[in-house]
Amino acid sequence: MTMAWYGHLKFFGKNGHQAALWLIVLFSWGLAFFEYCFQVPANRIGFAENGGPFTLVQLKVIQEAITLVVFMLFSILFFKNVHFTVNHIIGFAFLIVAVYFIFKK
């Protein structure tokens, strides 16, 4: 999803190839489709009411934590002008603390 949501800013932005917005939306939806092909079954399998180990809230927090890590790596690799500040790191740390409390029994 990170590539679908933010990749067009790098590859179809002012310094990249120009494309019509509708074409960028279709391209992004095409990329997102493949993630949904994995995410939806994973949620169904992992959901406690379907026999999995996680509650609905836990599934969402897992997804957000993974998304944050992927976004950070994506930003560092593809957007050389993005710099994470102490405020960003503190905010990310609070999200990790949130994961701890969501999973704490």
Residue pairs with C-beta under 8 A, 6 or more apart in sequence:
1 31
1 32
1 35
1 67
2 67
2 70
2 71
2 74
3 31
3 74
4 28
4 29
4 31
4 32
4 35
5 28
5 32
6 71
6 74
6 75
7 28
7 31
7 74
7 78
8 24
8 27
8 28
9 79
10 16
10 78
10 79
11 17
12 18
12 19
12 24
12 27
19 27
39 63
43 59
44 50
44 52
45 52
46 52
46 53
46 54
46 59
47 54
47 55
47 56
47 59
48 54
48 55
48 56
54 62
57 102
58 102
58 103
61 98
61 99
61 102
61 103
62 99
64 95
65 95
65 96
65 99
68 92
68 95
72 84
72 92
75 82
75 84
76 82
